[in-house]
Amino acid sequence: MDDGDGTRSRNVTLKDVAQLSGVSVATASKALNGRANVHPDTRRRVVETAERLSFTPNTLAQNLLSGQSGTVGLVTNDLEGRFSIPILMGAEDAFGAGKTSIFLCDAREDPIRESYHLQALLGRRVDGLIVVGSRTDPRPPVPDVPVPVIYVYAPSEDPADLSFVPDNVGAGRQAAEHLITLGRRRIAHIAGDPTYAAARDRVQGVDEAMAAAGLQLVDGRAVHGTWSESWGRAATRTVLDRSPDVDAIVCGSDQIARGVLDTLRDLGRDVPRDVAVVSFDNWEILATGARPQLTSVDMSFERLGRRAAQAIFDAIDGKAASGVHTEPCRLVVRGSSLEGA
């Protein structure tokens, strides 16, 4: 603060900003950290006061005052990082640069390892936990912990918990509706592993779109296999042997689609003129590296991460929610379904 002679006797504190703004320390902290539950006029007054005093936040002091550590733990079972990395990026965007740090731990599908990571994160006094699964099948909840826990991609089996998952049924509908809109009528569906909820949900969505258009998949149903390029290659040959007039293929994942494209090229089928191809996941390294580039349904992982981060904030503010929330997906159109795309 200024002593009146132009010198500073001590550093300006958050308490000083709060007093001169006529608000509590907690409100001042929320206003300066961009939290949602602060009136715009109050936020403006606090920010203007902080600027006038040249206030520089002391992160450690702020955290001690608020009873928070400014850290969140993210425990993932997604070994490849295909889901967890974009979810992490979305969460970081929502938390704000430099305001909340995220500790990332890989449980590797091992319950014992997951338990160890959870205890280690709690020992670091994290303010909340985001638990990311490798598949959309419901999973057991983590044991009772003293901080908010948000589940992403794999929902908790406990309806009292809060989970965010992609709308795989809606994704299936989008994929099939896109092909139908293009005038494709002889559509095959080469799906993934039927033990995965994502595979079953995508099949359901495709079937619903086909039925709504008065159509049926070739052979009457999807064919299931593994999430691999080799399955895509083998299944494509089988489908074309049975139904040579197929004019479109829905693929259960981008990996499967890469195998489908290989076989169509080997058999002299032009994509998309002869056969249009649509897949799921929009895994950029596969989708944009394909020839032609893949039309794929994006699972909106960054959006899931942002929703999880906001849910952590809400829970800390006493506005906890529950249930499984499905987030919409979006179709990214590229050259495998539209020439020139």
C-alpha positions as CSV (number, residue, x, y, z in Angstrom):
1,M,0.0,0.0,0.0
2,D,1.2,3.6,-0.6
3,D,2.3,5.5,2.5
4,G,1.5,8.8,0.9
5,D,5.1,9.7,0.1
6,G,5.1,7.5,-3.1
7,T,6.8,4.5,-1.4
8,R,5.3,1.1,-0.6
9,S,5.3,-0.2,2.9
10,R,4.1,-3.7,2.0
11,N,2.6,-5.7,-0.8
12,V,-1.1,-5.3,-1.6
13,T,-3.0,-8.3,-0.5
14,L,-6.3,-9.9,-1.6
15,K,-7.8,-8.7,1.7
16,D,-6.9,-5.1,0.7
17,V,-8.7,-5.5,-2.6
18,A,-11.7,-7.0,-0.9
19,Q,-12.0,-4.2,1.7
20,L,-11.7,-1.4,-0.8
21,S,-14.2,-3.2,-3.1
22,G,-16.7,-3.6,-0.2
23,V,-16.8,-7.4,-0.6
24,S,-15.6,-10.5,1.3
25,V,-12.2,-12.1,0.6
26,A,-14.0,-15.1,-0.8
27,T,-16.0,-13.0,-3.3
28,A,-12.9,-11.1,-4.3
29,S,-11.1,-14.3,-5.0
30,K,-14.0,-15.6,-7.1
31,A,-14.2,-12.4,-9.0
32,L,-10.5,-12.3,-9.9
33,N,-10.5,-16.0,-10.8
34,G,-13.4,-15.7,-13.3
35,R,-15.8,-17.9,-11.3
36,A,-19.4,-17.8,-12.6
37,N,-21.4,-17.0,-9.5
38,V,-20.3,-13.4,-9.1
39,H,-22.5,-10.5,-10.2
40,P,-21.0,-8.6,-13.2
41,D,-21.1,-5.3,-11.4
42,T,-19.3,-6.8,-8.4
43,R,-16.7,-8.5,-10.7
44,R,-16.0,-5.2,-12.5
45,R,-15.6,-3.3,-9.2
46,V,-13.2,-5.9,-7.8
47,V,-11.1,-6.0,-11.0
48,E,-10.9,-2.2,-11.2
49,T,-9.8,-2.0,-7.6
50,A,-7.2,-4.7,-8.1
51,E,-5.8,-2.8,-11.2
52,R,-5.8,0.5,-9.3
53,L,-3.8,-1.1,-6.5
54,S,-1.5,-3.0,-8.9
55,F,-2.5,-6.2,-7.1
56,T,-0.5,-9.3,-8.0
57,P,-2.1,-12.5,-6.8
58,N,-0.2,-14.8,-4.6
59,T,-1.5,-18.2,-5.7
60,L,-0.4,-20.0,-2.5
61,A,-2.0,-17.4,-0.3
62,Q,-5.2,-17.4,-2.3
63,N,-5.4,-21.2,-2.1
64,L,-4.9,-21.1,1.7
65,L,-7.6,-18.5,2.1
66,S,-10.1,-20.5,0.0
67,G,-9.2,-23.9,1.5
68,Q,-8.2,-25.2,-1.9
69,S,-5.0,-26.4,-3.5
70,G,-5.6,-25.2,-7.0
71,T,-5.0,-28.7,-8.3
72,V,-7.2,-31.4,-9.8
73,G,-6.3,-35.1,-10.4
74,L,-7.1,-36.8,-13.7
75,V,-6.9,-40.6,-13.6
76,T,-7.2,-42.3,-16.9
77,N,-7.5,-45.9,-18.1
78,D,-7.0,-44.9,-21.7
79,L,-3.6,-46.4,-22.4
80,E,-3.0,-44.7,-25.7
81,G,-4.1,-41.2,-24.6
82,R,-6.6,-41.1,-27.5
83,F,-9.4,-40.1,-25.2
84,S,-7.6,-38.7,-22.2
85,I,-5.4,-36.1,-24.0
86,P,-8.2,-34.2,-25.6
87,I,-10.3,-34.5,-22.4
88,L,-7.3,-33.1,-20.5
89,M,-7.0,-30.2,-23.0
90,G,-10.7,-29.4,-22.6
91,A,-10.5,-29.4,-18.8
92,E,-7.4,-27.2,-18.9
93,D,-9.2,-24.7,-21.1
94,A,-12.1,-24.6,-18.7
95,F,-9.9,-24.3,-15.6
96,G,-8.0,-21.4,-17.1
97,A,-4.3,-21.0,-17.8
98,G,-2.3,-20.8,-14.6
99,K,-5.3,-21.0,-12.3
100,T,-5.7,-24.7,-11.8
101,S,-3.1,-27.4,-12.4
102,I,-3.9,-31.0,-13.4
103,F,-2.1,-34.0,-12.3
104,L,-2.4,-36.8,-14.9
105,C,-2.1,-40.5,-13.8
106,D,-2.4,-43.6,-16.0
107,A,-4.1,-46.5,-14.2
108,R,-3.5,-48.9,-17.1
109,E,-6.8,-50.8,-16.5
110,D,-5.4,-52.0,-13.2
111,P,-7.7,-51.4,-10.1
112,I,-4.8,-51.7,-7.7
113,R,-2.8,-49.1,-9.7
114,E,-5.9,-46.8,-9.9
115,S,-6.4,-47.1,-6.1
116,Y,-2.7,-46.1,-5.6
117,H,-3.0,-43.1,-7.8
118,L,-6.2,-42.0,-6.1
119,Q,-4.6,-42.1,-2.7
120,A,-1.5,-40.3,-4.0
121,L,-3.6,-37.5,-5.5
122,L,-5.6,-37.2,-2.3
123,G,-2.4,-36.9,-0.4
124,R,-1.6,-33.9,-2.6
125,R,-4.9,-32.3,-1.4
126,V,-6.4,-32.1,-4.9
127,D,-9.7,-30.2,-5.1
128,G,-11.4,-32.8,-7.2
129,L,-10.9,-35.9,-9.4
130,I,-11.7,-36.6,-13.0
131,V,-11.8,-40.3,-13.8
132,V,-11.5,-41.2,-17.5
133,G,-12.4,-44.7,-18.9
134,S,-11.2,-46.4,-22.0
135,R,-14.7,-47.6,-23.0
136,T,-18.2,-46.3,-22.4
137,D,-19.4,-49.3,-20.4
138,P,-20.4,-48.4,-16.8
139,R,-17.6,-48.9,-14.2
140,P,-17.6,-49.3,-10.4
141,P,-17.4,-45.9,-8.6
142,V,-14.2,-45.1,-6.7
143,P,-14.4,-45.5,-2.9
144,D,-15.7,-42.6,-0.9
145,V,-13.4,-39.7,-1.1
146,P,-13.6,-36.2,0.4
147,V,-13.5,-34.3,-2.9
148,P,-15.8,-34.2,-5.9
149,V,-15.4,-37.0,-8.5
150,I,-16.5,-36.6,-12.1
151,Y,-16.5,-39.6,-14.5
152,V,-15.9,-39.0,-18.2
153,Y,-16.4,-41.5,-21.1
154,A,-17.0,-44.5,-18.8
155,P,-20.0,-43.6,-16.5
156,S,-20.2,-44.6,-12.9
157,E,-22.5,-47.4,-12.0
158,D,-23.8,-45.3,-9.1
159,P,-26.7,-43.0,-10.2
160,A,-25.7,-40.5,-7.5
161,D,-22.4,-39.8,-9.2
162,L,-22.0,-37.4,-12.1
163,S,-20.8,-38.7,-15.5
164,F,-20.3,-37.3,-18.9
165,V,-20.4,-39.6,-22.0
166,P,-20.6,-39.1,-25.8
167,D,-23.9,-39.8,-27.5
168,N,-22.9,-42.8,-29.5
169,V,-26.5,-43.6,-30.5
170,G,-26.8,-40.1,-31.9
171,A,-23.4,-40.5,-33.6
172,G,-24.6,-43.7,-35.4
173,R,-27.7,-41.8,-36.6
174,Q,-25.6,-38.9,-37.9
175,A,-23.3,-41.3,-39.8
176,A,-26.2,-43.1,-41.5
177,E,-28.2,-40.0,-42.2
178,H,-25.3,-38.4,-43.9
179,L,-25.0,-41.4,-46.3
180,I,-28.7,-41.5,-46.9
181,T,-28.7,-37.8,-47.7
182,L,-26.1,-38.4,-50.3
183,G,-28.4,-40.8,-52.0
184,R,-26.7,-44.0,-50.9
185,R,-29.1,-46.9,-50.4
186,R,-26.9,-50.1,-50.3
187,I,-25.2,-49.4,-47.0
188,A,-23.1,-51.9,-45.0
189,H,-22.0,-51.5,-41.4
190,I,-18.7,-53.0,-40.4
191,A,-18.9,-52.6,-36.6
192,G,-16.4,-53.0,-33.7
193,D,-16.3,-55.4,-30.8
194,P,-19.9,-56.2,-29.6
195,T,-18.8,-56.5,-26.0
196,Y,-18.3,-52.7,-26.0
197,A,-21.3,-50.5,-25.3
198,A,-19.9,-48.0,-27.9
199,A,-20.2,-50.6,-30.7
200,R,-23.7,-51.6,-29.7
201,D,-24.9,-48.0,-29.4
202,R,-23.5,-47.0,-32.7
203,V,-25.2,-50.0,-34.3
204,Q,-28.5,-48.9,-32.7
205,G,-28.1,-45.4,-34.1
206,V,-27.4,-46.6,-37.6
207,D,-30.3,-49.0,-37.5
208,E,-32.7,-46.3,-36.3
209,A,-31.7,-43.9,-39.2
210,M,-32.0,-46.7,-41.7
211,A,-35.5,-47.7,-40.4
212,A,-36.6,-44.1,-40.4
213,A,-35.7,-43.9,-44.1
214,G,-37.5,-47.2,-44.9
215,L,-34.1,-48.9,-45.6
216,Q,-32.2,-51.9,-44.3
217,L,-28.5,-52.6,-44.1
218,V,-27.2,-55.1,-46.7
219,D,-27.5,-58.6,-45.2
220,G,-30.0,-57.0,-42.8
221,R,-27.5,-56.3,-39.9
222,A,-24.1,-55.0,-39.0
223,V,-21.1,-57.4,-38.9
224,H,-19.0,-57.2,-35.7
225,G,-15.3,-57.8,-35.2
226,T,-12.3,-56.2,-33.5
227,W,-11.3,-52.5,-33.4
228,S,-8.5,-53.1,-36.0
229,E,-7.5,-52.4,-39.6
230,S,-7.1,-56.1,-40.2
231,W,-10.8,-56.6,-39.3
232,G,-11.7,-53.8,-41.6
233,R,-9.8,-55.4,-44.5
234,A,-11.2,-58.9,-44.0
235,A,-14.8,-57.7,-43.4
236,T,-14.8,-55.5,-46.5
237,R,-13.9,-58.5,-48.8
238,T,-16.7,-60.6,-47.1
239,V,-19.3,-57.8,-47.5
240,L,-18.4,-57.2,-51.2
241,D,-18.4,-60.9,-52.0
242,R,-22.0,-61.2,-50.7
243,S,-23.2,-57.8,-51.9
244,P,-21.1,-56.4,-54.8
245,D,-23.5,-53.5,-55.3
246,V,-22.7,-51.9,-51.9
247,D,-22.4,-48.1,-52.3
248,A,-21.6,-47.0,-48.8
249,I,-19.9,-48.5,-45.6
250,V,-20.3,-47.3,-42.0
251,C,-17.2,-48.3,-40.1
252,G,-17.2,-48.8,-36.3
253,S,-14.0,-46.7,-35.8
254,D,-11.3,-44.9,-37.8
255,Q,-9.0,-47.9,-37.4
256,I,-11.5,-50.2,-39.0
257,A,-12.1,-47.6,-41.7
258,R,-8.4,-47.5,-42.6
259,G,-8.6,-51.2,-43.4
260,V,-11.8,-50.7,-45.3
261,L,-10.1,-48.1,-47.5
262,D,-7.2,-50.4,-48.2
263,T,-9.4,-53.2,-49.5
264,L,-11.6,-50.9,-51.5
265,R,-8.5,-49.5,-53.2
266,D,-7.1,-53.0,-53.8
267,L,-10.3,-54.1,-55.4
268,G,-10.4,-51.0,-57.7
269,R,-13.4,-49.4,-56.0
270,D,-13.2,-45.6,-56.1
271,V,-13.9,-43.8,-52.8
272,P,-16.3,-41.9,-52.6
273,R,-17.6,-42.3,-56.2
274,D,-18.3,-46.0,-56.0
275,V,-18.4,-46.5,-52.3
276,A,-18.7,-43.8,-49.6
277,V,-17.1,-44.4,-46.2
278,V,-18.0,-42.9,-42.9
279,S,-16.4,-43.8,-39.5
280,F,-16.3,-42.8,-35.8
281,D,-13.9,-41.1,-33.4
282,N,-12.3,-38.5,-35.7
283,W,-8.8,-39.6,-34.5
284,E,-7.0,-37.0,-36.4
285,I,-3.8,-38.9,-37.1
286,L,-5.8,-41.6,-38.8
287,A,-8.6,-39.6,-40.3
288,T,-6.5,-36.9,-42.0
289,G,-3.7,-39.4,-42.9
290,A,-6.1,-41.7,-44.8
291,R,-6.4,-41.7,-48.6
292,P,-8.9,-40.1,-49.1
293,Q,-9.3,-38.4,-45.8
294,L,-12.0,-39.9,-43.6
295,T,-15.4,-38.5,-42.9
296,S,-15.8,-39.3,-39.2
297,V,-18.0,-38.5,-36.3
298,D,-16.1,-36.6,-33.6
299,M,-16.9,-37.7,-30.0
300,S,-16.3,-34.1,-28.7
301,F,-13.8,-35.2,-26.1
302,E,-12.6,-31.6,-25.4
303,R,-16.2,-30.7,-24.7
304,L,-16.5,-33.6,-22.2
305,G,-13.3,-32.3,-20.5
306,R,-14.8,-28.8,-20.3
307,R,-18.0,-30.1,-18.8
308,A,-16.1,-32.1,-16.2
309,A,-14.0,-29.1,-15.2
310,Q,-17.1,-26.9,-14.8
311,A,-18.7,-29.7,-12.8
312,I,-15.7,-29.6,-10.4
313,F,-16.1,-25.9,-9.9
314,D,-19.9,-26.3,-9.4
315,A,-19.4,-29.1,-6.8
316,I,-16.8,-27.0,-4.9
317,D,-19.4,-24.2,-4.8
318,G,-22.0,-26.5,-3.3
319,K,-23.9,-27.1,-6.6
320,A,-23.3,-30.9,-7.0
321,A,-25.2,-32.8,-9.7
322,S,-25.7,-36.4,-10.5
323,G,-26.7,-38.8,-13.3
324,V,-25.3,-39.7,-16.7
325,H,-25.2,-36.8,-19.1
326,T,-24.8,-37.6,-22.9
327,E,-23.0,-34.9,-25.0
328,P,-23.8,-34.5,-28.7
329,C,-21.2,-35.5,-31.3
330,R,-20.5,-33.8,-34.6
331,L,-19.9,-35.1,-38.1
332,V,-16.7,-34.0,-39.8
333,V,-17.1,-34.4,-43.5
334,R,-14.0,-35.2,-45.6
335,G,-13.1,-36.8,-48.9
336,S,-14.2,-40.4,-48.1
337,S,-17.9,-39.4,-48.5
338,L,-17.8,-36.2,-50.6
339,E,-15.6,-35.6,-53.6
340,G,-13.7,-32.3,-53.2
341,A,-14.4,-32.2,-49.5
